[in-house]
Amino acid sequence: MGKMAERGNRKALQGVVVSDKMDKTVVVRVERLVKSRTFQKYVKRHTKFKAHDEGNRCTAGDKVLIVESRPLSRDKRWRVREIIEKVK
């Protein structure tokens, strides 16, 4: 019962595919808003994650939903769950 309970609590992030040049891997840029201590206003920050894309369905510019998973390679710890918006 313990494993089933924690399995549903995986982190999910939304981002844009920046690179799809690798086989079964995409680089996803996720933006977040951080409040500046000095000016008390919100500033955009971003992080790039490598995500597993079984089937190579994503292309650069697609908006995707990625979820946390076990380590798949040296720096790949996310999987593409769904493509929210395809680029034209």
N, CA, C and O atoms as a Tinker XYZ file with bonds, in Angstrom:
   352  protein
     1  N      0.829000   -1.202000    0.000000    73     2
     2  CA     0.000000    0.000000    0.000000    64     1     3
     3  C      0.862000    1.251000    0.000000    63     2     4     5
     4  O      0.470000    2.260000   -0.586000    81     3
     5  N      2.031000    1.214000    0.643000    73     3     6
     6  CA     2.897000    2.379000    0.736000    64     5     7
     7  C      3.405000    2.856000   -0.616000    63     6     8     9
     8  O      3.462000    4.058000   -0.876000    81     7
     9  N      3.775000    1.906000   -1.482000    73     7    10
    10  CA     4.299000    2.284000   -2.797000    64     9    11
    11  C      3.233000    2.889000   -3.691000    63    10    12    13
    12  O      3.511000    3.812000   -4.456000    81    11
    13  N      2.030000    2.383000   -3.600000    73    11    14
    14  CA     0.956000    2.907000   -4.435000    64    13    15
    15  C      0.594000    4.337000   -4.033000    63    14    16    17
    16  O      0.235000    5.149000   -4.884000    81    15
    17  N      0.686000    4.640000   -2.757000    73    15    18
    18  CA     0.338000    5.976000   -2.286000    64    17    19
    19  C      1.349000    7.007000   -2.765000    63    18    20    21
    20  O      0.966000    8.109000   -3.156000    81    19
    21  N      2.630000    6.666000   -2.741000    73    19    22
    22  CA     3.635000    7.651000   -3.128000    64    21    23
    23  C      3.768000    7.777000   -4.642000    63    22    24    25
    24  O      4.292000    8.778000   -5.130000    81    23
    25  N      3.309000    6.790000   -5.386000    73    23    26
    26  CA     3.457000    6.811000   -6.844000    64    25    27
    27  C      2.624000    7.918000   -7.496000    63    26    28    29
    28  O      3.009000    8.454000   -8.536000    81    27
    29  N      1.493000    8.260000   -6.893000    73    27    30
    30  CA     0.650000    9.296000   -7.462000    64    29    31
    31  C      1.132000   10.704000   -7.177000    63    30    32    33
    32  O      0.592000   11.660000   -7.734000    81    31
    33  N      2.138000   10.860000   -6.323000    73    31    34
    34  CA     2.601000   12.190000   -5.927000    64    33    35
    35  C      3.875000   12.608000   -6.656000    63    34    36    37
    36  O      4.788000   13.160000   -6.043000    81    35
    37  N      3.938000   12.354000   -7.934000    73    35    38
    38  CA     5.115000   12.742000   -8.706000    64    37    39
    39  C      4.996000   14.183000   -9.150000    63    38    40    41
    40  O      3.906000   14.658000   -9.469000    81    39
    41  N      6.129000   14.883000   -9.170000    73    39    42
    42  CA     6.129000   16.273000   -9.612000    64    41    43
    43  C      5.843000   16.319000  -11.107000    63    42    44    45
    44  O      6.334000   15.491000  -11.874000    81    43
    45  N      5.051000   17.290000  -11.502000    73    43    46
    46  CA     4.737000   17.488000  -12.915000    64    45    47
    47  C      5.013000   18.948000  -13.257000    63    46    48    49
    48  O      4.608000   19.852000  -12.527000    81    47
    49  N      5.699000   19.170000  -14.362000    73    47    50
    50  CA     6.037000   20.519000  -14.804000    64    49    51
    51  C      5.637000   20.692000  -16.258000    63    50    52    53
    52  O      5.581000   19.732000  -17.027000    81    51
    53  N      5.358000   21.948000  -16.618000    73    51    54
    54  CA     4.986000   22.265000  -17.986000    64    53    55
    55  C      6.082000   23.134000  -18.575000    63    54    56    57
    56  O      6.557000   24.067000  -17.927000    81    55
    57  N      6.487000   22.830000  -19.808000    73    55    58
    58  CA     7.547000   23.604000  -20.431000    64    57    59
    59  C      7.514000   23.493000  -21.939000    63    58    60    61
    60  O      6.607000   22.897000  -22.520000    81    59
    61  N      8.530000   24.084000  -22.564000    73    59    62
    62  CA     8.642000   24.114000  -24.020000    64    61    63
    63  C      9.884000   23.334000  -24.434000    63    62    64    65
    64  O     10.951000   23.482000  -23.838000    81    63
    65  N      9.735000   22.503000  -25.459000    73    63    66
    66  CA    10.868000   21.723000  -25.969000    64    65    67
    67  C     11.829000   22.667000  -26.682000    63    66    68    69
    68  O     11.446000   23.395000  -27.599000    81    67
    69  N     13.090000   22.640000  -26.240000    73    67    70
    70  CA    14.120000   23.499000  -26.812000    64    69    71
    71  C     14.931000   22.734000  -27.847000    63    70    72    73
    72  O     15.315000   23.286000  -28.878000    81    71
    73  N     15.191000   21.442000  -27.565000    73    71    74
    74  CA    15.999000   20.634000  -28.473000    64    73    75
    75  C     15.438000   19.224000  -28.549000    63    74    76    77
    76  O     15.024000   18.648000  -27.543000    81    75
    77  N     15.431000   18.672000  -29.773000    73    75    78
    78  CA    14.994000   17.286000  -29.967000    64    77    79
    79  C     16.014000   16.513000  -30.797000    63    78    80    81
    80  O     15.655000   15.571000  -31.502000    81    79
    81  N     17.276000   16.905000  -30.717000    73    79    82
    82  CA    18.308000   16.329000  -31.572000    64    81    83
    83  C     18.807000   14.966000  -31.100000    63    82    84    85
    84  O     19.412000   14.224000  -31.874000    81    83
    85  N     18.553000   14.632000  -29.826000    73    83    86
    86  CA    18.992000   13.345000  -29.308000    64    85    87
    87  C     17.932000   12.277000  -29.582000    63    86    88    89
    88  O     16.774000   12.593000  -29.854000    81    87
    89  N     18.347000   11.003000  -29.505000    73    87    90
    90  CA    17.421000    9.898000  -29.719000    64    89    91
    91  C     16.670000    9.605000  -28.431000    63    90    92    93
    92  O     17.284000    9.318000  -27.403000    81    91
    93  N     15.337000    9.675000  -28.481000    73    91    94
    94  CA    14.445000    9.410000  -27.344000    64    93    95
    95  C     14.643000   10.367000  -26.166000    63    94    96    97
    96  O     14.260000   10.048000  -25.041000    81    95
    97  N     15.233000   11.528000  -26.415000    73    95    98
    98  CA    15.444000   12.523000  -25.358000    64    97    99
    99  C     15.136000   13.909000  -25.908000    63    98   100   101
   100  O     15.495000   14.235000  -27.039000    81    99
   101  N     14.468000   14.721000  -25.093000    73    99   102
   102  CA    14.229000   16.120000  -25.444000    64   101   103
   103  C     14.691000   16.998000  -24.291000    63   102   104   105
   104  O     14.687000   16.575000  -23.135000    81   103
   105  N     15.086000   18.212000  -24.613000    73   103   106
   106  CA    15.447000   19.188000  -23.591000    64   105   107
   107  C     14.257000   20.130000  -23.449000    63   106   108   109
   108  O     13.816000   20.739000  -24.423000    81   107
   109  N     13.738000   20.244000  -22.220000    73   107   110
   110  CA    12.540000   21.043000  -21.952000    64   109   111
   111  C     12.916000   22.216000  -21.057000    63   110   112   113
   112  O     13.535000   22.037000  -20.008000    81   111
   113  N     12.536000   23.417000  -21.483000    73   111   114
   114  CA    12.792000   24.629000  -20.695000    64   113   115
   115  C     11.537000   24.963000  -19.893000    63   114   116   117
   116  O     10.462000   25.174000  -20.455000    81   115
   117  N     11.694000   25.008000  -18.563000    73   115   118
   118  CA    10.578000   25.292000  -17.659000    64   117   119
   119  C     10.823000   26.652000  -17.015000    63   118   120   121
   120  O     11.862000   26.878000  -16.395000    81   119
   121  N      9.856000   27.554000  -17.166000    73   119   122
   122  CA     9.983000   28.892000  -16.579000    64   121   123
   123  C      9.209000   28.961000  -15.273000    63   122   124   125
   124  O      8.180000   28.307000  -15.106000    81   123
   125  N      9.727000   29.770000  -14.345000    73   123   126
   126  CA     9.055000   29.991000  -13.067000    64   125   127
   127  C      9.220000   31.458000  -12.692000    63   126   128   129
   128  O     10.120000   32.136000  -13.187000    81   127
   129  N      8.345000   31.941000  -11.813000    73   127   130
   130  CA     8.426000   33.320000  -11.346000    64   129   131
   131  C      9.004000   33.334000   -9.935000    63   130   132   133
   132  O      8.544000   32.598000   -9.062000    81   131
   133  N     10.010000   34.168000   -9.717000    73   131   134
   134  CA    10.665000   34.302000   -8.415000    64   133   135
   135  C     10.562000   35.754000   -7.992000    63   134   136   137
   136  O     10.794000   36.656000   -8.796000    81   135
   137  N     10.216000   35.985000   -6.738000    73   135   138
   138  CA    10.093000   37.354000   -6.255000    64   137   139
   139  C     11.469000   37.904000   -5.899000    63   138   140   141
   140  O     12.216000   37.282000   -5.144000    81   139
   141  N     11.800000   39.071000   -6.444000    73   139   142
   142  CA    13.077000   39.731000   -6.173000    64   141   143
   143  C     13.066000   40.322000   -4.772000    63   142   144   145
   144  O     12.137000   41.042000   -4.408000    81   143
   145  N     14.097000   40.023000   -3.985000    73   143   146
   146  CA    14.168000   40.571000   -2.627000    64   145   147
   147  C     14.368000   42.082000   -2.643000    63   146   148   149
   148  O     13.781000   42.803000   -1.835000    81   147
   149  N     15.197000   42.552000   -3.564000    73   147   150
   150  CA    15.532000   43.976000   -3.618000    64   149   151
   151  C     14.359000   44.824000   -4.096000    63   150   152   153
   152  O     13.998000   45.806000   -3.448000    81   151
   153  N     13.760000   44.447000   -5.233000    73   151   154
   154  CA    12.751000   45.295000   -5.859000    64   153   155
   155  C     11.321000   44.842000   -5.609000    63   154   156   157
   156  O     10.381000   45.510000   -6.042000    81   155
   157  N     11.134000   43.708000   -4.909000    73   155   158
   158  CA     9.797000   43.200000   -4.572000    64   157   159
   159  C      8.907000   43.028000   -5.800000    63   158   160   161
   160  O      7.704000   43.284000   -5.740000    81   159
   161  N      9.495000   42.597000   -6.907000    73   159   162
   162  CA     8.707000   42.296000   -8.097000    64   161   163
   163  C      9.109000   40.923000   -8.617000    63   162   164   165
   164  O     10.169000   40.403000   -8.267000    81   163
   165  N      8.259000   40.342000   -9.450000    73   163   166
   166  CA     8.507000   38.987000   -9.931000    64   165   167
   167  C      9.391000   38.990000  -11.173000    63   166   168   169
   168  O      9.196000   39.781000  -12.096000    81   167
   169  N     10.372000   38.080000  -11.173000    73   167   170
   170  CA    11.336000   37.965000  -12.264000    64   169   171
   171  C     11.244000   36.547000  -12.816000    63   170   172   173
   172  O     11.097000   35.595000  -12.050000    81   171
   173  N     11.327000   36.395000  -14.137000    73   171   174
   174  CA    11.280000   35.068000  -14.749000    64   173   175
   175  C     12.635000   34.387000  -14.626000    63   174   176   177
   176  O     13.673000   34.997000  -14.888000    81   175
   177  N     12.619000   33.133000  -14.231000    73   175   178
   178  CA    13.817000   32.293000  -14.190000    64   177   179
   179  C     13.476000   31.015000  -14.945000    63   178   180   181
   180  O     12.306000   30.638000  -15.015000    81   179
   181  N     14.464000   30.351000  -15.504000    73   179   182
   182  CA    14.182000   29.108000  -16.217000    64   181   183
   183  C     15.203000   28.035000  -15.869000    63   182   184   185
   184  O     16.317000   28.329000  -15.438000    81   183
   185  N     14.800000   26.789000  -16.065000    73   183   186
   186  CA    15.638000   25.618000  -15.856000    64   185   187
   187  C     15.413000   24.688000  -17.035000    63   186   188   189
   188  O     14.298000   24.580000  -17.545000    81   187
   189  N     16.476000   24.015000  -17.469000    73   187   190
   190  CA    16.352000   23.043000  -18.552000    64   189   191
   191  C     16.423000   21.642000  -17.973000    63   190   192   193
   192  O     17.300000   21.335000  -17.166000    81   191
   193  N     15.491000   20.792000  -18.391000    73   191   194
   194  CA    15.456000   19.402000  -17.963000    64   193   195
   195  C     15.539000   18.512000  -19.191000    63   194   196   197
   196  O     14.960000   18.822000  -20.232000    81   195
   197  N     16.271000   17.391000  -19.066000    73   195   198
   198  CA    16.263000   16.383000  -20.122000    64   197   199
   199  C     15.174000   15.386000  -19.782000    63   198   200   201
   200  O     15.128000   14.865000  -18.668000    81   199
   201  N     14.295000   15.117000  -20.741000    73   199   202
   202  CA    13.159000   14.226000  -20.522000    64   201   203
   203  C     13.143000   13.118000  -21.558000    63   202   204   205
   204  O     13.530000   13.310000  -22.711000    81   203
   205  N     12.682000   11.942000  -21.117000    73   203   206
   206  CA    12.598000   10.769000  -21.983000    64   205   207
   207  C     11.370000   10.871000  -22.872000    63   206   208   209
   208  O     10.259000   11.082000  -22.384000    81   207
   209  N     11.570000   10.721000  -24.185000    73   207   210
   210  CA    10.482000   10.806000  -25.159000    64   209   211
   211  C     10.485000    9.523000  -25.991000    63   210   212   213
   212  O     11.065000    9.475000  -27.076000    81   211
   213  N      9.832000    8.490000  -25.468000    73   211   214
   214  CA     9.760000    7.211000  -26.178000    64   213   215
   215  C      8.956000    7.418000  -27.455000    63   214   216   217
   216  O      7.802000    7.843000  -27.397000    81   215
   217  N      9.543000    7.126000  -28.590000    73   215   218
   218  CA     8.840000    7.294000  -29.861000    64   217   219
   219  C      9.229000    8.568000  -30.600000    63   218   220   221
   220  O      8.779000    8.776000  -31.727000    81   219
   221  N     10.036000    9.412000  -30.011000    73   219   222
   222  CA    10.498000   10.658000  -30.644000    64   221   223
   223  C      9.347000   11.466000  -31.249000    63   222   224   225
   224  O      9.424000   11.877000  -32.407000    81   223
   225  N      8.281000   11.695000  -30.476000    73   223   226
   226  CA     7.104000   12.412000  -30.977000    64   225   227
   227  C      7.238000   13.927000  -30.869000    63   226   228   229
   228  O      6.590000   14.651000  -31.626000    81   227
   229  N      8.067000   14.426000  -29.943000    73   227   230
   230  CA     8.179000   15.867000  -29.712000    64   229   231
   231  C      9.120000   16.520000  -30.713000    63   230   232   233
   232  O     10.102000   15.922000  -31.152000    81   231
   233  N      8.797000   17.762000  -31.062000    73   231   234
   234  CA     9.688000   18.581000  -31.887000    64   233   235
   235  C      9.922000   19.901000  -31.154000    63   234   236   237
   236  O      9.182000   20.254000  -30.236000    81   235
   237  N     10.952000   20.618000  -31.569000    73   235   238
   238  CA    11.296000   21.883000  -30.924000    64   237   239
   239  C     10.131000   22.861000  -31.043000    63   238   240   241
   240  O      9.575000   23.056000  -32.124000    81   239
   241  N      9.769000   23.475000  -29.909000    73   239   242
   242  CA     8.674000   24.429000  -29.870000    64   241   243
   243  C      7.390000   23.870000  -29.284000    63   242   244   245
   244  O      6.480000   24.634000  -28.965000    81   243
   245  N      7.296000   22.556000  -29.136000    73   243   246
   246  CA     6.096000   21.941000  -28.552000    64   245   247
   247  C      5.991000   22.276000  -27.071000    63   246   248   249
   248  O      7.000000   22.363000  -26.372000    81   247
   249  N      4.756000   22.465000  -26.597000    73   247   250
   250  CA     4.510000   22.643000  -25.169000    64   249   251
   251  C      4.175000   21.269000  -24.609000    63   250   252   253
   252  O      3.255000   20.608000  -25.091000    81   251
   253  N      4.925000   20.831000  -23.582000    73   251   254
   254  CA     4.767000   19.470000  -23.059000    64   253   255
   255  C      4.602000   19.466000  -21.543000    63   254   256   257
   256  O      4.948000   20.428000  -20.857000    81   255
   257  N      4.062000   18.354000  -21.038000    73   255   258
   258  CA     3.959000   18.099000  -19.613000    64   257   259
   259  C      4.943000   16.988000  -19.284000    63   258   260   261
   260  O      4.869000   15.900000  -19.854000    81   259
   261  N      5.878000   17.263000  -18.351000    73   259   262
   262  CA     6.858000   16.252000  -17.964000    64   261   263
   263  C      6.623000   15.860000  -16.511000    63   262   264   265
   264  O      6.212000   16.684000  -15.694000    81   263
   265  N      6.889000   14.589000  -16.195000    73   263   266
   266  CA     6.722000   14.084000  -14.838000    64   265   267
   267  C      8.026000   13.466000  -14.366000    63   266   268   269
   268  O      8.809000   12.941000  -15.158000    81   267
   269  N      8.241000   13.541000  -13.066000    73   267   270
   270  CA     9.426000   12.998000  -12.433000    64   269   271
   271  C      9.426000   11.474000  -12.540000    63   270   272   273
   272  O      8.369000   10.846000  -12.475000    81   271
   273  N     10.608000   10.878000  -12.704000    73   271   274
   274  CA    10.708000    9.420000  -12.748000    64   273   275
   275  C     12.044000    8.991000  -12.158000    63   274   276   277
   276  O     12.835000    9.819000  -11.706000    81   275
   277  N     12.279000    7.692000  -12.170000    73   275   278
   278  CA    13.564000    7.182000  -11.698000    64   277   279
   279  C     14.652000    7.638000  -12.666000    63   278   280   281
   280  O     14.345000    7.985000  -13.806000    81   279
   281  N     15.926000    7.646000  -12.239000    73   279   282
   282  CA    16.998000    8.030000  -13.158000    64   281   283
   283  C     17.074000    7.090000  -14.358000    63   282   284   285
   284  O     17.200000    5.876000  -14.198000    81   283
   285  N     16.996000    7.656000  -15.553000    73   283   286
   286  CA    17.043000    6.874000  -16.791000    64   285   287
   287  C     18.431000    6.902000  -17.425000    63   286   288   289
   288  O     18.786000    6.002000  -18.187000    81   287
   289  N     19.213000    7.930000  -17.112000    73   287   290
   290  CA    20.593000    8.037000  -17.572000    64   289   291
   291  C     21.308000    8.991000  -16.616000    63   290   292   293
   292  O     20.780000    9.310000  -15.551000    81   291
   293  N     22.479000    9.439000  -16.981000    73   291   294
   294  CA    23.273000   10.274000  -16.078000    64   293   295
   295  C     22.536000   11.546000  -15.658000    63   294   296   297
   296  O     22.590000   11.936000  -14.492000    81   295
   297  N     21.853000   12.189000  -16.594000    73   295   298
   298  CA    21.150000   13.434000  -16.245000    64   297   299
   299  C     19.700000   13.473000  -16.742000    63   298   300   301
   300  O     19.138000   14.553000  -16.925000    81   299
   301  N     19.097000   12.308000  -16.959000    73   299   302
   302  CA    17.708000   12.239000  -17.403000    64   301   303
   303  C     16.855000   11.640000  -16.292000    63   302   304   305
   304  O     16.953000   10.448000  -16.002000    81   303
   305  N     16.007000   12.482000  -15.664000    73   303   306
   306  CA    15.166000   12.056000  -14.554000    64   305   307
   307  C     13.695000   12.412000  -14.757000    63   306   308   309
   308  O     12.922000   12.393000  -13.799000    81   307
   309  N     13.302000   12.732000  -15.969000    73   307   310
   310  CA    11.933000   13.140000  -16.276000    64   309   311
   311  C     11.446000   12.384000  -17.505000    63   310   312   313
   312  O     12.247000   11.946000  -18.331000    81   311
   313  N     10.128000   12.233000  -17.622000    73   311   314
   314  CA     9.505000   11.605000  -18.789000    64   313   315
   315  C      8.458000   12.555000  -19.354000    63   314   316   317
   316  O      7.822000   13.297000  -18.605000    81   315
   317  N      8.280000   12.536000  -20.661000    73   315   318
   318  CA     7.220000   13.327000  -21.287000    64   317   319
   319  C      5.921000   12.559000  -21.111000    63   318   320   321
   320  O      5.784000   11.443000  -21.614000    81   319
   321  N      4.955000   13.154000  -20.391000    73   319   322
   322  CA     3.665000   12.495000  -20.191000    64   321   323
   323  C      2.747000   12.777000  -21.368000    63   322   324   325
   324  O      2.130000   11.858000  -21.906000    81   323
   325  N      2.650000   14.051000  -21.778000    73   323   326
   326  CA     1.781000   14.379000  -22.901000    64   325   327
   327  C      2.251000   15.638000  -23.603000    63   326   328   329
   328  O      2.916000   16.491000  -23.015000    81   327
   329  N      1.892000   15.732000  -24.869000    73   327   330
   330  CA     2.167000   16.943000  -25.648000    64   329   331
   331  C      0.915000   17.796000  -25.560000    63   330   332   333
   332  O     -0.144000   17.412000  -26.057000    81   331
   333  N      1.038000   18.955000  -24.925000    73   331   334
   334  CA    -0.119000   19.836000  -24.711000    64   333   335
   335  C     -0.456000   20.589000  -25.996000    63   334   336   337
   336  O     -1.623000   20.702000  -26.372000    81   335
   337  N      0.588000   21.109000  -26.670000    73   335   338
   338  CA     0.365000   21.902000  -27.881000    64   337   339
   339  C      1.493000   21.644000  -28.865000    63   338   340   341
   340  O      2.663000   21.853000  -28.544000    81   339
   341  N      1.139000   21.186000  -30.078000    73   339   342
   342  CA     2.130000   20.943000  -31.122000    64   341   343
   343  C      2.430000   22.255000  -31.840000    63   342   344   345
   344  O      1.546000   23.087000  -32.042000    81   343
   345  N      3.700000   22.419000  -32.221000    73   343   346
   346  CA     4.088000   23.598000  -32.994000    64   345   347
   347  C      3.656000   23.391000  -34.452000    63   346   348   349
   348  O      3.663000   22.265000  -34.949000    81   347
   349  N      3.294000   24.445000  -35.113000    73   347   350
   350  CA     2.819000   24.327000  -36.503000    64   349   351
   351  C      3.931000   24.396000  -37.503000    63   350   352
   352  O      3.685000   24.312000  -38.707000    81   351
